[in-house]
């Protein structure tokens, strides 16, 4: 089976580790052909080039305009032009490849015409891995609106979203709440085409002794004997960074805990200004690190943090949770009420949840964590990950759908 994967993620090799390359590596290991379009932004000054490892693996580094950490106008233009750029690239570089499966994720939703092109050309099965419900998520946090000038953009992108769903033979959602949301707000979709297809990783099995964990903390200038909370990942508007700052401020007087915040994003400056102006003694803020270094940090931490803006009406399900679970540490999710990540964590017995607009709720749970059996909770996290979030499980979900689709077409 030949697979075409469309993404905005910039990577050069399947040896890299993230939720997409891990899954693609599994398909490749199972003997399938894997063909990728992984664009590179203009600001990186690289030309379009095809990276081919062998006859079953190719990654096209397609030069596009700037789309991340740029102004809204440039980002919008680049997003709109993606479809045409991807179609041209498919014709030029993959014109002689017949694809059986097209895999793609959101964001963005503007792959629709490229997906449709390959579907019609090759009679390929199309599978959307829905990681982002746009444009509603942008409406929730005030970046778009349903009326006025912003309403024009909303209606344009909502139309593109519905077309993408229509072109998708199957829609894989991150959780049950995501499935319910998509079905409720898109009643024209046949319910059976929407299913749970969660975030997944190829687990790395590592162990660190207490001595090694203390050595990691010492190397980073972190206290060795305090309860260490770690937050790693994007620091943007979806994460509700002003509320995170409120929580950190309220916890600053607690000498038994320490917070390590690692990441980048549009709201990083808010955290940096807070740290410089108030100089809290139990908080360290760091820019994003290479994945291996960051993952090593998680093994030396006690609890992983997830933050989401309380205004969300769509059920986000951050993949950063998997890194915490892999490290065998419990998770504290501070989110809106519409995501079911808190339900998964609490019912799975590997952490806690509280609303992301109640500082005292966070402080109360923080104190609970101090007396919790973190080792037992951490073991539960690892076991739950192995039972629900590995590439083997997601590979089977998608493969079964493709097989079923082919059987139906043969009939």
PyMOL commands that set and color helices and strands:
alter all, ss='L'
color gray80, all
select helices_A, chain A and resi 19-29+42-44+72-93+112-122+136-140+148-167+176-185+191-193+210-220+237-239+241-251+268-278+291-300+320-326+341-347+359-370+374-388+391-410
alter helices_A, ss='H'
color red, helices_A
select strands_A, chain A and resi 2-7+33-38+40-41+49-54+57-61+63-64+101-106+125-130+170-173+194-196+227-234+257-264+283-286+303-307+330-335+351-355
alter strands_A, ss='S'
color yellow, strands_A
deselect
rebuild
show_as cartoon
